[in-house]
Amino acid sequence: MRRWNGWGDDATAMELSEGARAMMATLLGPGRPGQDAQRAGMVAKIPPSRLSGQHALIQTDADTRLAMAFGESFADWIRKRFGALPPAPDGVAFPESTEQVRELLALAHANNWIVIPFAGGTSVSGHLDCPISERPILSINLSRMNRLLHLDKLSQLATFGAGTAGPQLEAQLRAQGYTLGHFPQSFEYSTVGGWVVTRSSGQQSLRYGRIEQLFAGGHMETPVGALTIPTLPAASAGPDMRELVMGSEGRFGILTEVTVRVSPLPEHESFHAIFLPNWDAAEAAVRTLIQRRLPLSMTRLSNGIETQTSLTLAGHARLIGWLERYLALRGCGEGKCLLMLGVTGEHRNARNALREARRTLSAHGAVYIGTAMGAKWASNRFKGPYLRNTLWDQGYSADTIETAVDWPNVKKLMLAMEQTARDVFAQYGERVHAFTHLSHLYPQGSSVYSQFVWATAPGGFAPNFERWQKLKAAVADTIAAHGGTVSHQHGVGRDHAAHLQDEKGPLGMATLAQLCRHFDPKKIMNPGKLLQDEGPWAT
Ligand SMILES: Cc1cc2nc3c(=O)[nH]c(=O)nc-3n(C[C@H](O)[C@H](O)[C@H](O)COP(=O)(O)OP(=O)(O)OC[C@H]3O[C@@H](n4cnc5c(N)ncnc54)[C@H](O)[C@@H]3O)c2cc1C
C-alpha cells in the first residue's frame, strides 16, 4: 500500500549501509529523529466539508480528503510527518469518463468552487496545495481514467485516459509489443496527464524524448468548453495548441485523454558505468558525446561528491575498495566522476553507438568498467527516493532542486547551487551535504540536478519549514543569476511561481494571466499555481 507520509509502497525499503550511516554522521553530525504524527490524528483534525450532499460523484469523508491535501514536496513531507495539517479539499470526485469530468467542471463553474485536478499526487512543487479560501475546494482525482483507449499501430500512436500511471501505461503497451519509454523517477505513481501538464522528463529522454516530443494530441475539458487537439505528424498551421496544454498545471482545464507516440519494444537495452578523472574532463567528454548526436538512450553524469556518495551508499565496502584502487591506477582517483550510459534499440545500432561513445570518452581519460553497476542502477532505478524515508528515520532531511542551463554556465551553476545551500545552513550553524548530477544532456546545455541532505532541525514543523524556504529561495536566486530555468522537469506549481517572471518577462506573464482568464473566467482552476494570483496559504 502507498505510504501516507513518505515515498512509495510500504512493502519497499532501502537500507542505509553501516558505511553510509557513518558518512552521514561525519558529514552532518548525528541525525535527529523526531516523533511522527499519526494519520488518525490528522484525519480527526479535518474540518467539516462545505460540499456535503452536492453530487453523487463527490465524496466528503475526512479520510479521502486528507489523502488529496498533499503532494510530495518537502513542505508536504514535513506537514505530514509533524502533523501540521494544511487546508484540505472539501470533497473528492473520482470521474471515470470525459463526460463526468465535464459535468463536475460545469457544477464547479456554476457554484464558483475551486477545482484542483489530482493525478498521481507526485508533484514536488506545491501544485496540489489548497489555498485558505471562502470558496469550497473540489479535488478531481483522475486515477480511475487509467485505460488504453486506442492503439494505432500503423502510426504508433496510443491514446490513454489521462490518469493512467506509469506501470499501468507500460503494462498495457507492453502487452501489445510497444513502449512509451517515459520513465521519470516517480514512474510508479505519476500519470501520463500529469507528465504532460508539468512538462515531465524521463530517464531515457535522450532516445524517446521529453513528454513534449511524446505528446501527440488529446482532449481537455475547460470551464468554457472542450479543446480537442488532433494528432498530426507535423503542421505549419500557426501556434501549436499542444504548447498551451503542456505546462498548464491544471490552470486551463482538465486533460482527460492523452495520445502519445509509442515505439516498438527495443531488441536491446543495457546500461554501462564509466569513470572520468575529474569534473572538467567529464563535462568536456559528455558535451562532446552529446554533440556527436549518437543514438544513446541515457547519459547521467555525477559530480565527484555524488560519485563518492553513491559508492558509499552501494555498501559492499571491500568490492568498492578494490574498484577504487583499480580506478586510481587508471588515473581516476579523488574527484572522479561516474557516468551512466544507456544504449537501447536494435542490436547492431546499440553495439555501434556504444563503441563510438567509448571511443569519444576514452579521449578524455574515461575508464569503462562494464555493465554490472549499470544493471544494478537499472534494477533500482525507481528506488532512490525510498532512501528519503530511511534518512528521515535516521534523523536527516533531504530535498532536490533542479534546473537547466546552456553549457558555458553548467559548472558555475552547479558549484553555486551547492555553495548557496552550504551558506544557508551555515546561518543556522549547520552543515548540508550537497551533490549534483546532470541527468538530461542536450547539444546546447544540460539539466543540473542537486540533492541536499541535512540533519532535521529540532522543534517540529516551523523551524524545518523556515530552513527549507530559505534554501529554496536562495538556490532559486542563484539559478536565476546564472540564467537557469525555474525548472527543467518538476514544473512551477506554487513553490517556483515567484521566479517565473525572471524567465517569462512582464509580457509573457501577462499573456499567461490572460490565457487563464480566457479558459477560466471565474478563476476556479487550481489558482495560485504557475501564477501568484491566489492566497493566502497555510504555512
Ligand atoms: C520521488 C520523485 C521523483 C520524481 N522524478 C521526476 C522525474 O524524473 N522527472 C519528472 O519530470 N518529474 C519527476 N518528479 C515530479 C513529478 O513526478 C512530475 O511533476 C509528474 O509529472 C507529476 O505527475 P502526477 O500524475 O503525479 O501529477 P500530480 O502531482 O497529481 O499533479 C501535478 C499538477 O498537474 C495537474 N494535473 C495532473 N493531471 C492533470 C490533468 N489530467 N489535467 C489537468 N491538470 C492535471 C495537477 O492539478 C497539478 O497541478 C518526481 C517526483 C517525485 C516525488
The ligand as an SDF file (V2000), in Angstrom:
LIG
                    3D

 53 58  0  0  0  0  0  0  0  0999 V2000
   10.3700   10.8450   -5.9940 C   0  0  0  0  0  0  0  0  0  0  0  0
   10.0050   11.7100   -7.1610 C   0  0  0  0  0  0  0  0  0  0  0  0
   10.7460   11.6330   -8.3160 C   0  0  0  0  0  0  0  0  0  0  0  0
   10.4050   12.4430   -9.4060 C   0  0  0  0  0  0  0  0  0  0  0  0
   11.1240   12.3130  -10.5630 N   0  0  0  0  0  0  0  0  0  0  0  0
   10.7530   13.0190  -11.6520 C   0  0  0  0  0  0  0  0  0  0  0  0
   11.4450   12.8450  -12.8940 C   0  0  0  0  0  0  0  0  0  0  0  0
   12.3690   12.0330  -13.0020 O   0  0  0  0  0  0  0  0  0  0  0  0
   11.0470   13.5780  -13.9530 N   0  0  0  0  0  0  0  0  0  0  0  0
    9.9950   14.4470  -13.8510 C   0  0  0  0  0  0  0  0  0  0  0  0
    9.6360   15.0560  -14.8580 O   0  0  0  0  0  0  0  0  0  0  0  0
    9.3440   14.6500  -12.6960 N   0  0  0  0  0  0  0  0  0  0  0  0
    9.6770   13.9460  -11.5970 C   0  0  0  0  0  0  0  0  0  0  0  0
    9.0080   14.1350  -10.4190 N   0  0  0  0  0  0  0  0  0  0  0  0
    7.9320   15.1320  -10.3390 C   0  0  0  0  0  0  0  0  0  0  0  0
    6.5330   14.6000  -10.6710 C   0  0  0  0  0  0  0  0  0  0  0  0
    6.5160   13.1910  -10.6600 O   0  0  0  0  0  0  0  0  0  0  0  0
    6.0770   15.1230  -12.0250 C   0  0  0  0  0  0  0  0  0  0  0  0
    5.8510   16.5080  -11.9360 O   0  0  0  0  0  0  0  0  0  0  0  0
    4.8340   14.4100  -12.5860 C   0  0  0  0  0  0  0  0  0  0  0  0
    4.7020   14.7850  -13.9320 O   0  0  0  0  0  0  0  0  0  0  0  0
    3.5400   14.7260  -11.8430 C   0  0  0  0  0  0  0  0  0  0  0  0
    2.5520   13.8310  -12.3080 O   0  0  0  0  0  0  0  0  0  0  0  0
    1.3300   13.3680  -11.3980 P   0  0  0  0  0  0  0  0  0  0  0  0
    0.5000   12.4780  -12.2150 O   0  0  0  0  0  0  0  0  0  0  0  0
    1.8100   12.8160  -10.1100 O   0  0  0  0  0  0  0  0  0  0  0  0
    0.5750   14.7500  -11.1610 O   0  0  0  0  0  0  0  0  0  0  0  0
    0.0900   15.4360   -9.8070 P   0  0  0  0  0  0  0  0  0  0  0  0
    1.2530   15.5700   -8.8950 O   0  0  0  0  0  0  0  0  0  0  0  0
   -1.1050   14.7590   -9.2810 O   0  0  0  0  0  0  0  0  0  0  0  0
   -0.3180   16.8670  -10.3620 O   0  0  0  0  0  0  0  0  0  0  0  0
    0.6570   17.7790  -10.8100 C   0  0  0  0  0  0  0  0  0  0  0  0
   -0.0400   19.0050  -11.4060 C   0  0  0  0  0  0  0  0  0  0  0  0
   -0.6820   18.6590  -12.5990 O   0  0  0  0  0  0  0  0  0  0  0  0
   -2.1020   18.8900  -12.5160 C   0  0  0  0  0  0  0  0  0  0  0  0
   -2.7230   17.7750  -13.2310 N   0  0  0  0  0  0  0  0  0  0  0  0
   -2.4230   16.4590  -13.1080 C   0  0  0  0  0  0  0  0  0  0  0  0
   -3.1200   15.7550  -14.0080 N   0  0  0  0  0  0  0  0  0  0  0  0
   -3.8790   16.6370  -14.7060 C   0  0  0  0  0  0  0  0  0  0  0  0
   -4.7870   16.5140  -15.7880 C   0  0  0  0  0  0  0  0  0  0  0  0
   -5.0810   15.3300  -16.3260 N   0  0  0  0  0  0  0  0  0  0  0  0
   -5.3540   17.6510  -16.2700 N   0  0  0  0  0  0  0  0  0  0  0  0
   -5.0600   18.8510  -15.7630 C   0  0  0  0  0  0  0  0  0  0  0  0
   -4.2010   19.0210  -14.7460 N   0  0  0  0  0  0  0  0  0  0  0  0
   -3.6290   17.9250  -14.2190 C   0  0  0  0  0  0  0  0  0  0  0  0
   -2.4100   18.9850  -11.0500 C   0  0  0  0  0  0  0  0  0  0  0  0
   -3.5010   19.8270  -10.7880 O   0  0  0  0  0  0  0  0  0  0  0  0
   -1.1190   19.6120  -10.5300 C   0  0  0  0  0  0  0  0  0  0  0  0
   -1.1590   20.9930  -10.7540 O   0  0  0  0  0  0  0  0  0  0  0  0
    9.3290   13.3560   -9.3070 C   0  0  0  0  0  0  0  0  0  0  0  0
    8.5820   13.4180   -8.1240 C   0  0  0  0  0  0  0  0  0  0  0  0
    8.9200   12.5950   -7.0560 C   0  0  0  0  0  0  0  0  0  0  0  0
    8.0950   12.6660   -5.8100 C   0  0  0  0  0  0  0  0  0  0  0  0
  1  2  1  0
  2  3  1  0
  2 52  2  0
  3  4  2  0
  4  5  1  0
  4 50  1  0
  5  6  2  0
  6  7  1  0
  6 13  1  0
  7  8  2  0
  7  9  1  0
  9 10  1  0
 10 11  2  0
 10 12  1  0
 12 13  2  0
 13 14  1  0
 14 15  1  0
 14 50  1  0
 15 16  1  0
 16 17  1  0
 16 18  1  0
 18 19  1  0
 18 20  1  0
 20 21  1  0
 20 22  1  0
 22 23  1  0
 23 24  1  0
 24 25  2  0
 24 26  1  0
 24 27  1  0
 27 28  1  0
 28 29  2  0
 28 30  1  0
 28 31  1  0
 31 32  1  0
 32 33  1  0
 33 34  1  0
 33 48  1  0
 34 35  1  0
 35 36  1  0
 35 46  1  0
 36 37  1  0
 36 45  1  0
 37 38  2  0
 38 39  1  0
 39 40  1  0
 39 45  2  0
 40 41  1  0
 40 42  2  0
 42 43  1  0
 43 44  2  0
 44 45  1  0
 46 47  1  0
 46 48  1  0
 48 49  1  0
 50 51  2  0
 51 52  1  0
 52 53  1  0
M  END
$$$$
